[in-house]
Amino acid sequence: WASWAKPLMFFLRAASVAIICFLLLSPVLKHISYEEVKPTIVIGIDQSQSTGFALGKKQTEIVSQVNALSDRLKGKYQVVTQSIGNDVDGRLTSDFNKPSTNLNQFFQNINEGIEYQSLGAVVLLTDGIFNTGPSPLFEASRIKAPIYTVGVGDTLPAKDLSIRSIINNEIGFLGDISKV
């Protein structure tokens, strides 16, 4: 070996060991960047027939008030309005004519949606009657943001038949035949 090769080999070996040790210590090269994301507010409106029946002639007024609220909140928040029926979609109309309500799917979409990671609040306008899908309580409990519910109408269906009085015998015997 030449006289200059021995120090060169030592230097290369020392440099390779130093690089391997540096990489084994796994240096953390941090690149920190900040992105300001507005919190999301989800407004869900139950557009089923039962809610439409409870609102009566105020259906268009309610939709216009929700749109006005959405416009007022758009400065500080990202606002998403959703129509709830058999399925959940973003098209809000003044027609409350959907045959059923699936509140579980509404909460499930919020839990699974990546755009709701900075969820600020959920506002739900409903009569509370759900008749499609499982109970929404489990999916609603998974949401880490407050849920504000605006109750609309009565949750009990309107009575269409009532019994005012019953006429009966005080004593009944086995084998009696009653003629009405």
Secondary structure in CASP SS format (residue, H / E / C, confidence):
PFRMAT SS
TARGET T0000
AUTHOR 0000-0000-0000
METHOD secondary structure of the structure
MODEL  1
W C 1.00
A C 1.00
S C 1.00
W C 1.00
A H 1.00
K H 1.00
P H 1.00
L H 1.00
M H 1.00
F H 1.00
F H 1.00
L H 1.00
R H 1.00
A H 1.00
A H 1.00
S H 1.00
V H 1.00
A H 1.00
I H 1.00
I H 1.00
C H 1.00
F H 1.00
L H 1.00
L H 1.00
L C 1.00
S C 1.00
P C 1.00
V C 1.00
L C 1.00
K C 1.00
H C 1.00
I C 1.00
S C 1.00
Y C 1.00
E C 1.00
E C 1.00
V C 1.00
K C 1.00
P C 1.00
T E 1.00
I E 1.00
V E 1.00
I E 1.00
G E 1.00
I E 1.00
D E 1.00
Q C 1.00
S E 1.00
Q H 1.00
S H 1.00
T H 1.00
G H 1.00
F H 1.00
A H 1.00
L H 1.00
G H 1.00
K H 1.00
K H 1.00
Q H 1.00
T H 1.00
E H 1.00
I H 1.00
V H 1.00
S H 1.00
Q H 1.00
V H 1.00
N H 1.00
A H 1.00
L H 1.00
S H 1.00
D H 1.00
R H 1.00
L H 1.00
K C 1.00
G C 1.00
K C 1.00
Y C 1.00
Q E 1.00
V E 1.00
V E 1.00
T E 1.00
Q E 1.00
S E 1.00
I E 1.00
G C 1.00
N C 1.00
D C 1.00
V E 1.00
D E 1.00
G C 1.00
R C 1.00
L C 1.00
T C 1.00
S C 1.00
D C 1.00
F C 1.00
N C 1.00
K E 1.00
P C 1.00
S C 1.00
T C 1.00
N C 1.00
L H 1.00
N H 1.00
Q H 1.00
F H 1.00
F H 1.00
Q H 1.00
N H 1.00
I H 1.00
N H 1.00
E H 1.00
G C 1.00
I H 1.00
E H 1.00
Y H 1.00
Q C 1.00
S C 1.00
L E 1.00
G E 1.00
A E 1.00
V E 1.00
V E 1.00
L E 1.00
L E 1.00
T E 1.00
D C 1.00
G C 1.00
I C 1.00
F C 1.00
N C 1.00
T C 1.00
G C 1.00
P C 1.00
S C 1.00
P C 1.00
L H 1.00
F H 1.00
E H 1.00
A H 1.00
S H 1.00
R C 1.00
I C 1.00
K C 1.00
A C 1.00
P C 1.00
I E 1.00
Y E 1.00
T E 1.00
V E 1.00
G E 1.00
V C 1.00
G C 1.00
D C 1.00
T C 1.00
L C 1.00
P C 1.00
A C 1.00
K C 1.00
D C 1.00
L C 1.00
S C 1.00
I C 1.00
R C 1.00
S C 1.00
I C 1.00
I C 1.00
N C 1.00
N C 1.00
E C 1.00
I C 1.00
G C 1.00
F C 1.00
L C 1.00
G C 1.00
D C 1.00
I C 1.00
S C 1.00
K C 1.00
V C 1.00
END
